[in-house]
């Protein structure tokens, strides 16, 4: 193994650990924010507005930060996102009023894109055949943080001033994460060859190496011009598919606790155990993504079959009324969503031909942010009609994605051209 391969491997492992720390810190704090908002005197409507602020900011900032990372380099962008997020969580540790709470959500809403930037970094330093396995392992490492975080945060929250302690600890974790990235991750790693990673462009500017200050430096004008160069004609259907698939699963999960309580009279502790079980399945699934993906011909085929499987799974969840059968049907959800997330990222990179990867990934993140904004509201409306309605509507949304893929093939054109040659 040559030096570049060794260094690349070290960087990948550091990004894995960074992803773990990221979601470990977030998951400690995330379940406590809505309760803290209500303790500060907010009505349910105000609580919803504050919660929507984060999603709204993510919607508009995702493509900008993604495009910015194309210009300044993944490492610098990741460092800035981690430190800016730490600043937001630090403000949150002093949020004794609703105004301070709202202000503290602004930095994280704008810059909490560390996961997306990390995936872009991994995709660019990994040969295309290995991308599914590497991204799957990253998701698994991040999921491990999401399993442990709520347990640590929940216990600490029960102490005096617990919320503020958790927010401060989250701040420290993000600062330490930034130090790890600064010290151990290189922005000068040689790219894998174009032969090993055909999804990457042929232009030397596609390198992950931070561009020299000067003609290649980042500017807002360059970013806007780059957005105009996106092949929207080739990508619009993929974005719509990702929206339908993301919306369907987010719709189901938005009021998951309420659904379990009303449908099966589950206690909060039992719901928490089921949530941890789901996170554990997601973590284990991440390690299996690489092996499972080899069964399929392409990432497009993975997305198609997983979308169909998701539609059937959500339909079964809307019909099952026995808790044991429900858990059995519920188990594949995490595997499906993990497979879809990884395959969709690889497919997006292939479809854009390796050009403007950060911008495309950011725009893709905006699509998911839009789904996150809409799903809680629509989920509440649906549950007014039926407690099982969210799973049923989610199944319908996934079915739309399947229909789109039947009508318009998602196989990357660059692959088709190579086969013809």
C-alpha positions in Angstrom: 0.0 0.0 0.0 1.5 3.3 -1.1 1.8 6.4 1.1 -1.2 8.2 -0.6 -3.4 5.1 0.1 -2.3 5.0 3.7 -2.9 8.7 4.2 -6.3 8.4 2.5 -7.2 5.6 4.8 -6.2 7.7 7.8 -8.3 10.6 6.7 -11.3 8.3 6.1 -11.1 6.9 9.6 -10.8 10.4 11.1 -14.0 11.5 9.2 -15.7 8.4 10.5 -14.9 9.5 14.1 -15.8 13.0 13.3 -19.3 11.8 12.1 -19.6 9.9 15.4 -18.8 12.9 17.5 -21.1 15.1 15.4 -24.3 13.0 16.0 -23.3 12.1 19.5 -23.4 15.8 20.4 -26.5 16.6 18.5 -28.5 13.6 19.7 -27.7 14.6 23.4 -29.4 17.9 22.9 -32.0 17.5 20.1 -34.7 15.6 22.2 -34.5 18.3 24.9 -35.0 21.5 22.8 -38.8 21.4 22.4 -39.3 20.6 26.1 -36.9 23.5 27.1 -38.8 25.8 24.7 -42.1 25.0 26.5 -40.4 25.5 29.9 -39.5 29.0 28.8 -43.2 29.8 28.3 -43.7 29.1 24.6 -47.1 28.0 23.2 -47.2 25.0 20.8 -47.4 27.4 17.9 -44.3 29.4 19.0 -42.5 26.1 19.6 -43.3 25.0 16.1 -42.1 28.3 14.7 -38.8 28.1 16.5 -38.4 24.5 15.3 -39.2 25.5 11.7 -36.6 28.2 11.8 -33.8 25.7 11.7 -35.3 23.8 8.8 -36.0 27.0 6.9 -32.4 28.2 7.3 -31.1 24.7 6.3 -33.2 24.9 3.2 -31.5 28.0 1.8 -28.0 27.5 3.3 -27.5 23.9 2.1 -26.7 24.6 -1.6 -24.7 27.8 -0.7 -22.4 25.9 1.9 -22.1 23.0 -0.5 -21.0 25.2 -3.3 -18.7 27.1 -1.0 -17.0 23.9 -0.1 -16.2 23.3 -3.8 -14.3 26.6 -3.8 -12.5 26.7 -0.4 -11.9 23.0 0.1 -13.8 20.4 2.1 -11.5 20.6 5.2 -11.8 24.3 5.6 -15.5 24.2 5.1 -16.0 21.4 7.5 -13.9 23.2 10.2 -15.9 26.4 9.8 -19.2 24.5 10.0 -18.1 22.7 13.2 -16.9 25.8 14.9 -20.0 27.9 13.8 -22.3 25.1 15.1 -20.3 25.1 18.4 -21.0 28.8 18.6 -24.7 28.2 18.2 -24.8 25.5 20.9 -22.8 27.7 23.2 -25.5 30.4 22.8 -28.1 27.7 23.5 -26.4 27.0 26.8 -27.4 30.5 27.9 -30.8 30.5 26.4 -32.9 31.7 29.4 -35.4 33.5 27.1 -37.2 32.6 23.9 -35.4 35.3 22.0 -32.0 33.9 23.0 -33.2 30.5 22.1 -34.3 31.6 18.6 -31.0 33.5 18.1 -29.0 30.4 19.1 -30.7 28.4 16.3 -29.5 30.7 13.6 -25.8 29.7 13.5 -26.6 26.0 13.5 -29.4 26.5 10.9 -27.0 28.1 8.5 -23.8 26.1 9.1 -24.8 22.7 10.5 -23.9 20.9 7.3 -20.9 19.0 8.7 -22.5 15.6 7.7 -23.1 16.7 4.1 -19.6 18.1 3.7 -18.0 15.0 5.2 -19.9 12.8 2.8 -18.7 15.0 -0.1 -15.1 14.6 1.2 -15.4 10.8 1.4 -17.0 10.5 -2.0 -14.1 12.4 -3.6 -11.3 10.5 -2.0 -12.8 7.0 -2.5 -12.9 5.0 -5.8 -16.4 4.7 -7.2 -16.8 1.0 -6.6 -16.0 1.4 -2.9 -18.1 4.5 -2.3 -21.2 2.6 -1.1 -19.2 0.8 1.5 -17.3 3.8 2.7 -20.4 6.0 2.9 -22.3 3.2 4.6 -19.6 2.8 7.3 -19.7 6.6 7.8 -23.5 6.4 8.4 -23.0 3.5 10.7 -20.3 5.4 12.8 -22.6 8.4 12.9 -25.6 6.2 14.0 -23.5 4.9 16.8 -23.3 8.4 18.1 -27.0 8.8 17.8 -27.5 5.6 19.9 -25.3 6.8 22.8 -26.1 10.5 22.7 -29.7 10.4 24.0 -28.8 8.2 26.9 -26.0 10.5 28.1 -28.1 13.6 27.5 -31.2 12.2 29.2 -29.3 11.4 32.4 -27.5 14.7 32.5 -30.7 16.6 31.8 -32.2 15.1 35.0 -29.7 17.0 37.1 -30.1 20.7 38.2 -29.7 23.0 35.2 -29.5 19.9 33.1 -30.4 21.4 29.7 -27.7 24.1 30.0 -25.1 21.4 31.0 -26.0 19.3 28.0 -25.8 22.3 25.6 -22.4 23.2 27.0 -21.1 19.7 26.7 -22.4 19.6 23.1 -20.4 22.8 22.5 -17.2 21.2 23.9 -17.7 18.1 21.7 -18.0 20.2 18.5 -14.9 22.2 19.4 -13.0 18.9 20.0 -14.4 17.6 16.7 -13.0 20.7 14.9 -9.6 20.2 16.6 -9.6 16.6 15.3 -10.4 17.6 11.8 -7.8 20.4 11.8 -5.0 18.1 13.2 -5.7 14.8 11.5 -7.5 15.4 8.2 -5.5 16.5 5.2 -6.9 18.6 2.5 -3.9 17.8 0.3 -4.6 14.1 -0.2 -4.1 13.1 -3.8 -7.3 12.1 -5.5 -8.0 8.6 -6.6 -7.4 8.2 -10.3 -10.1 9.0 -12.8 -9.9 5.3 -13.9 -10.7 4.2 -10.4 -13.4 6.8 -9.9 -15.2 7.5 -13.2 -17.8 9.6 -11.4 -15.3 12.3 -11.0 -14.8 14.9 -13.7 -11.8 15.1 -16.0 -11.1 18.7 -15.1 -8.2 19.1 -12.7 -10.3 21.7 -10.8 -12.4 18.8 -9.6 -9.6 18.0 -7.1 -10.5 18.2 -3.4 -7.3 20.0 -2.8 -8.0 23.5 -1.6 -7.5 25.9 -4.6 -4.8 28.5 -4.7 -5.8 31.9 -3.5 -6.3 33.9 -6.7 -8.1 32.9 -9.9 -9.6 29.8 -8.3 -10.7 31.4 -5.0 -14.3 31.3 -4.0 -16.7 34.2 -4.7 -20.5 34.6 -4.6 -20.5 35.5 -8.3 -18.7 32.3 -9.2 -21.2 30.4 -7.0 -24.2 31.8 -8.8 -22.7 31.2 -12.2 -21.9 27.6 -11.1 -25.6 27.1 -10.1 -26.5 28.1 -13.7 -24.2 25.4 -15.1 -26.0 22.6 -13.2 -27.6 20.1 -15.6 -31.1 20.7 -14.3 -32.6 18.8 -17.3 -30.7 15.7 -16.2 -31.1 16.1 -12.5 -34.7 17.4 -11.8 -36.2 13.9 -11.7 -33.5 12.7 -9.3 -34.2 15.6 -6.9 -38.0 14.8 -7.1 -37.4 11.2 -6.4 -35.2 12.0 -3.3 -37.9 14.4 -2.1 -40.6 11.8 -2.3 -38.5 9.1 -0.6 -37.3 11.5 2.1 -40.7 13.0 2.6 -42.4 9.6 3.0 -40.0 8.4 5.8 -39.9 11.8 7.5 -43.7 12.0 7.4 -43.9 8.6 9.2 -41.3 9.5 11.8 -42.5 13.1 12.5 -45.2 11.9 15.0 -43.8 8.4 15.7 -44.1 8.8 19.5 -47.7 9.9 19.3 -48.5 7.1 16.9 -47.1 4.5 19.2 -48.9 6.0 22.2 -52.3 6.2 20.5 -52.1 3.0 18.5 -50.5 0.7 21.1 -50.7 2.7 24.3 -46.9 2.5 24.6 -45.1 4.2 27.5 -42.4 6.9 26.9 -39.7 4.4 28.1 -41.0 1.7 25.7 -41.0 4.3 22.8 -37.5 5.3 23.7 -36.4 1.6 23.6 -38.0 1.2 20.2 -36.2 4.3 19.0 -32.9 3.1 20.2 -33.6 -0.3 18.5 -34.2 1.5 15.3 -30.9 3.5 15.6 -29.1 0.2 16.4 -30.5 -1.4 13.2 -29.4 1.7 11.3 -25.9 1.4 12.6 -25.6 -2.3 11.8 -27.1 -1.7 8.4 -24.3 0.8 7.6 -21.7 -1.9 7.9 -23.7 -4.1 5.5 -24.4 -1.6 2.8 -21.2 -2.4 0.9 -21.9 -6.1 0.8 -25.6 -5.7 0.0 -24.9 -3.2 -2.8 -22.8 -5.7 -4.6 -25.9 -7.8 -5.2 -27.3 -5.1 -7.4 -26.1 -4.0 -10.9 -25.9 -0.3 -10.1 -26.8 2.4 -7.6 -29.9 3.3 -9.7 -31.1 -0.3 -9.3 -30.6 -0.1 -5.5 -32.6 3.1 -5.3 -35.4 1.6 -7.4 -35.8 -1.7 -5.4 -35.3 0.0 -2.0 -38.0 2.6 -2.9 -40.4 -0.2 -3.8 -39.5 -2.0 -0.6 -40.1 1.2 1.4 -43.5 1.7 -0.2 -44.6 -1.9 0.8 -43.1 -1.6 4.3 -44.9 1.6 5.1 -48.1 0.2 3.7 -47.8 -2.9 6.0 -47.2 -0.5 9.0 -50.4 1.3 8.2 -52.4 -2.0 8.3 -50.8 -3.9 11.2 -52.5 -3.6 14.6 -50.5 -6.1 16.6 -47.3 -4.7 18.3 -45.2 -7.8 17.6 -46.0 -7.8 13.9 -45.5 -4.1 13.9 -42.0 -4.4 15.3 -41.2 -7.1 12.6 -42.5 -4.8 9.9 -40.8 -1.8 11.5 -37.3 -3.4 11.5 -36.5 -3.0 7.7 -37.3 0.7 7.8 -33.8 1.6 9.1 -32.1 -0.7 6.6 -34.1 0.7 3.7 -33.4 4.3 4.6 -29.7 3.6 5.1 -29.4 1.9 1.7 -31.3 4.7 0.0 -29.2 7.4 1.6 -26.0 5.9 0.5 -27.1 4.8 -3.0 -28.7 8.1 -3.7 -25.5 10.0 -2.8 -23.4 7.8 -5.1 -26.1 8.1 -7.9 -26.2 11.9 -7.5 -22.4 12.2 -7.9 -22.5 9.9 -11.0 -25.4 11.8 -12.5 -23.7 15.1 -12.2 -20.5 13.7 -13.8 -18.3 14.7 -10.9 -18.8 18.5 -11.6 -19.9 20.9 -8.8 -20.2 18.0 -6.4 -20.5 20.2 -3.3 -23.1 22.4 -4.9 -25.2 19.5 -6.1 -24.9 17.8 -2.7 -26.0 21.1 -1.0 -29.0 21.4 -3.3 -29.9 17.8 -2.6 -29.7 18.6 1.1 -32.1 21.6 0.5 -34.5 19.1 -1.0 -34.4 17.1 2.3 -34.7 20.3 4.3 -37.9 21.2 2.4 -39.2 17.7 3.3 -38.3 18.3 6.9 -40.2 21.6 6.9 -43.4 20.1 5.4 -43.6 16.7 7.0 -44.4 17.7 10.6 -47.2 19.9 9.5 -48.7 17.4 7.1 -48.2 14.6 9.5 -50.3 16.4 12.1 -53.1 17.0 9.6 -53.1 13.4 8.5 -53.2 12.1 12.1 -56.4 14.2 12.7 -58.0 11.7 10.3 -56.2 8.4 11.1 -53.5 7.4 13.6 -52.1 5.1 10.9 -52.4 7.7 8.1 -48.8 8.9 8.1 -47.5 5.4 7.1 -50.2 5.2 4.4 -49.5 8.6 2.9 -45.8 7.8 3.2 -46.3 4.6 1.2 -48.1 6.7 -1.5 -45.2 9.2 -1.7 -42.7 6.3 -2.1 -44.9 4.8 -4.8 -44.7 8.1 -6.7 -40.9 7.8 -6.7 -41.1 4.3 -8.0 -43.3 5.4 -10.8 -41.0 8.2 -11.8 -38.1 5.7 -12.0 -40.1 3.4 -14.2 -40.9 6.2 -16.6 -37.5 7.9 -16.5 -34.4 5.6 -16.0 -32.0 6.8 -13.4 -29.0 5.0 -14.9 -26.2 7.7 -15.3 -25.7 8.7 -18.9 -21.9 8.7 -18.4 -22.1 4.9 -17.7 -24.3 4.3 -20.7 -21.9 6.2 -23.0 -19.0 4.1 -21.7 -20.9 0.9 -22.4 -21.6 2.0 -25.9 -18.0 2.8 -26.6 
